[in-house]
Amino acid sequence: MKRHFAVEPEQHSEDRVSLNLNVRGLAPSATVSINEESNRLIAAGRKVFKLGLGQSPFPVPECVVEALRANAHQKFYLEVQGLSELRAAVAEFHWRNDGVPADPSLVLVGPGSKELMFLMQVAYYGDLVVPTPCWVSYVPQAQILGHHVCLVPASFEEGWQFPADRLDELCREDPGRPRIVVLCYPGNPDGMTYDLQELQRLAAVARRYELILLSDEIYGKLHHRGEHVSVARFYPEGTIVSSGISKWCGAGGWRLGTFTFPPRLRWLLRAMTALASETFTSTSAPIQYAAMRAFQGGPELEEYLGQVRRILAALGGWCATRLRATGARIHDPVGAFYLFPDFGPLAAGLAAHGITTSSELCHRALAEIGVAILPGEEFQRPENELTVRLSYVDFDGEAVLQAARGTPSGAPLGDDFLHTHCARTVQAIEALCAWLGEMSA
Ligand SMILES: Cc1ncc(COP(=O)(O)O)c(C=O)c1O
């Protein structure tokens, strides 16, 4: 299983003796590292296209910023589980958006959904079942806690999603085993999602084996057609919906995430609340008040999301088409802001230039053309598979949002718009395509 070794064995040996065995050798997550490396190159005067980081480029909507301003004076610790009005807004959000009845007393607020995922694994001892490619932090979190992880590789042909029959096969081997299955859709790193029938099939398997589903829907509102459907619709009794304001509301740095539990899992919520009380106490008070405004929704937020989706759909589609022309295998994205191309068909040409792994590919792309992307290996794919994650949002989100507002609404944004307003991403993709073309000539 992959680990990130940042510390040279001979360095800091005295300090490392006392490190927990599960933590030894663990380095900051790959997304953070690539950003730091890119910043180092930029500081040294290099031009770098930052397609490595998974961060929304769009501003936090003005009404939400206004709510934060109005609540800057909130200074007291809040309830561990989260401000009750915010929990009500989150429950209402899930009902409005996902058609899933949710009870405010079953919502847990934390400083990012990532932290809640960690606490969940502290509280729950079962296996973590994760289809790959998967988001970078699920597996390291389990490793830190010494939990058993079961990785289930998905394929390009399956749209990188978890086929229900594979989950069934896995559970059949040991039906009573406690498991949490993580589903992430629209997906990081693949930008894909499940269709309705597959969600229903997954729900049926989960019900058969009484699995807990952790449904990571942090990109739900960034489904490019606004058609996200939660698996909780089909398996409400065993699904925890993970959400937050980091992606659709552009507020990653504000650090607020939410878990919404079904009544049957109240015991897990209670355990996690106890852990929260002993660790972070409560999430930042002004941020909780501002997040309430975000979850309440309304026309201003819908307009913002409509424009954001229009931009992501047009740019994601353009990038996929352009990359496909190199011979790469790539799907048109359905949500979020990622692409997960497979450059396997270019393997011979790349090997002739000394590139045989996804890490070498990314390292060379950064060094030779200044394009920062992440290797598939970081998403638990085999190291010699030439997949990479590419985040196509290296642009000034505020400016692009304004420009989109100035175009006729309803119509898709054309290539001219993308070349003018999303020039850095366009240039990065062109540079990558030209470089790959040279490699495979
Ligand atoms: C798939 C996925 N899940 C969860 C998170 C964590 O988000 P946060 O802790 O900001 O809520 C991220 C952030 O990158 C993500 O991409």
The ligand as an SDF file (V2000), in Angstrom:
LIG
                    3D

 16 16  0  0  0  0  0  0  0  0999 V2000
  -13.4880   14.0890   -2.4010 C   0  0  0  0  0  0  0  0  0  0  0  0
  -13.2040   14.9920   -1.2700 C   0  0  0  0  0  0  0  0  0  0  0  0
  -13.7290   14.7050   -0.0820 N   0  0  0  0  0  0  0  0  0  0  0  0
  -13.4950   15.4790    0.9930 C   0  0  0  0  0  0  0  0  0  0  0  0
  -12.6950   16.5870    0.9040 C   0  0  0  0  0  0  0  0  0  0  0  0
  -12.4310   17.3780    2.1650 C   0  0  0  0  0  0  0  0  0  0  0  0
  -13.0630   18.6000    2.1180 O   0  0  0  0  0  0  0  0  0  0  0  0
  -13.1720   19.5460    3.3890 P   0  0  0  0  0  0  0  0  0  0  0  0
  -12.3790   18.9550    4.4880 O   0  0  0  0  0  0  0  0  0  0  0  0
  -12.6550   20.8510    2.9290 O   0  0  0  0  0  0  0  0  0  0  0  0
  -14.6490   19.5660    3.7300 O   0  0  0  0  0  0  0  0  0  0  0  0
  -12.1340   16.9480   -0.3180 C   0  0  0  0  0  0  0  0  0  0  0  0
  -11.2350   18.1100   -0.4220 C   0  0  0  0  0  0  0  0  0  0  0  0
  -10.3360   18.1810   -1.1940 O   0  0  0  0  0  0  0  0  0  0  0  0
  -12.4090   16.1320   -1.4450 C   0  0  0  0  0  0  0  0  0  0  0  0
  -11.9060   16.3990   -2.6460 O   0  0  0  0  0  0  0  0  0  0  0  0
  1  2  1  0
  2  3  1  0
  2 15  2  0
  3  4  2  0
  4  5  1  0
  5  6  1  0
  5 12  2  0
  6  7  1  0
  7  8  1  0
  8  9  2  0
  8 10  1  0
  8 11  1  0
 12 13  1  0
 12 15  1  0
 13 14  2  0
 15 16  1  0
M  END
$$$$
